[in-house]
Amino acid sequence: MRIRSAKPEDIDRCTALLHTLFSQEAEFSPDARLQRRGLGMIVGDPSVGRVLVCEEEPGGRIVGMVVLLFTVSTALGARVVLLEDMVVDPSYRSRGVGSLLLREAAALARSEGHARITLLTDGDNLRAHAFYERNGFDRSEMVVFRTPISGDE
């Protein structure tokens, strides 16, 4: 397995992986057009964030991905990362792909001077909670609120 930054030609495969993710999340529904557009915005502008993909070797099939968005924390006075999406092809789960993606995400964040990675999961996704805790993430007591601005949500 090898981790690398996604390229424009990877967007279709990443869109398929996001379909898997959004099909299991309570608050989101897959929409390939929107997912392609969002991925294109990130892949096309590394200052916005990074999409890391896990590629099976040999063959180069993408079997997992993590989307990292860059922002600033006024609390920390530093650049931070929002882990927006992470998904592993169901047939590759429990093989270390997710942990490898998280290690590479942390290494990228560290090398670029980010102070923290934050992520959200569905409240009832206990398997994901345990996975992130095993990989060094601490549970926050913060509660998420949001409001649509453009009517797209």
Summary of the structure (lengths in Angstrom):
residues: 153
radius of gyration: 15.1
end to end distance: 35.1
largest distance: 44.1
contacts: 389
relative contact order: 0.14
helix: 37%
strand: 24%
